[in-house]
Amino acid sequence: MPTVSDTLRNELRALLGPENVIESGDSLETLSKDFYWYSPVLKRQLDDKRAELVARPGTIEQARQTIAACFKAGVPIVPRGAGTGNYGQCVPLYGGVVIDLARLDRIHSVEGGVVRAEAGARLGTIETVARLAGWELRCMPSTWVKSSLGGFFCGGSGGIGSITWGGINANDNVKSVTVMTCEAEPKLIRLEERDSLKALHTYGTTGFMVEIEMRLAPKLDYDQLAFSASDWDALLAWTDAAARNSAWPKRLVTQFQWPTPSYFKPLAKYFKSGEHVTFLLVERAITEAVVAHAAAAGIACVYRQPLSDPPKPPFLTDYTWNHTTLWAMKSDPTITYLQAGFGANFAEQFKELHRRFPGEILFHLEWVAGNPKMMRGSAEGGVVPAGNIVVGGIPLLFFKSEERLNEILAACAELGVGIANPHTFYLEEGGRHPNIADKRAFKTEVDPRGLLNPGKMKSYPHNPFDPAAERAAAAALAAAV
């Protein structure tokens, strides 16, 4: 049943201008969606979900008045960045209003190794501006050209650069986050340093993110390299050693099991059939040493391209992280994915998963920095200790059924493989939230009517749009306490 009244529609048209209130057509459909269809489970659950209206404020004051109007009307509100996420973060479960942040895209400053920008600023633009000032983003998703800063912080976790700096919640990567409350008179709350973690990766359920300060890394000049070998174990050993080599400044370490490289059609001419491939993004000054080291191990460098400054295609990063999944799905629509963290015995875990599920899993690995307390914490120097690297990844799966998917998830749990499940829109099930109690408490503070992206925080005991879910969440919370 529609929740957006004609009164609210007219109020938002007057506030934002009719051109910034989208009420029908393809644009309404597009702005109600993200890349949830990577998951056949989420595709079934979310295909019919859409907003009743999309509002596009152009200033923070307009965003405040939009939220106030929605609060008064009692309608659900869902924030949207660029829509490049994969878990249905910006898909409204109960209609209502999607607030598109694309026009809140101002980059206020890049000074002292910190960028301060509005939540709708594109990461690709920030990266270009930062590099002109001698800096670069510490981490960014493979969708960095299009994705927004706020969308990354609300739905992402890490990516390119995480091999050195970890994810967005690691070390001191976030300096501050400013969120707007959802109440009759919305106010701004600035969360400093580690206190900002309760607003990260929460799909906008814990406040409407409007401004972010993120620390940057000193700019490096990079070469994009691809290596190939027919022996998976030999390539794995070399790639793992490269990831842990603290003398090699780098931004990316990725390995693909064949036939995954064959899905990268623009690069296909560089790869031999049956050979596994590793991508590296390394500081240009060490390229010759890296290539020579690989050759000594019997591993060929099959692609070498400088990363231009300012950045412009081709980007090897367009085939890494969850872009790998997209390329695979273009070639075979039966493919989906997992998000995994492996243990120190990762090689044995790979073999056991292959043994149990032959022909169903293709490994795509990403190396990242682990314990943030050990990472370099300033712009002046330092390196990641070799023992502080962990093997993660986004394995490809040939989807058979939800039952078989659950069998694979259960096997991963048995083998000690950590899974951030991408086949759920519940934030608690899609990632690790050791501070979930803080996030719930903060949501209570900033969202007294439970209007912010309702239904996405499974354990939150207040969803006015689903009484059954509200009762279940309250019972679960009581049991946990």
Secondary structure, DSSP 8 states (H G I E B T S, - for coil): -----HHHHHHHHHHH-GGGEE-SHHHHHHHT--SGGGSHHHHHHHTT---SEEE--SSHHHHHHHHHHHHHHT--EEEESSS--SSSTT--SS-SEEEE-TT---EEEEETTEEEEETT-BHHHHHHHHHHTTEEES-B-TTTTT-BHHHHHHH----BTHHHH--TTSTT-EEEEEEE--SSS--EEEEEGGGGGGGTTSTTTT-EEEEEEEEEEE---EEEEEEEES-HHHHHHHHHHHHH-TTS-EEEEEEE-TTGGGG-GGGGGGS-TT-EEEEEEEEGGGHHHHHHHHHHTT-EEEEEEE--SS--S--GGGGSTHHHHHHHHHH-TTEEE--EE--TTHHHHHHHHHHHSTTTEE-EEEEEE--GGGS--BTTB----GGGEEEEE--EEE---HHHHHHHHHHHHHHT-EE--TT---TTTSS--TTHHHHHHHHHHH-TT--BSTTSSTT-S--TT-HHHHHHHHHHHHHH-
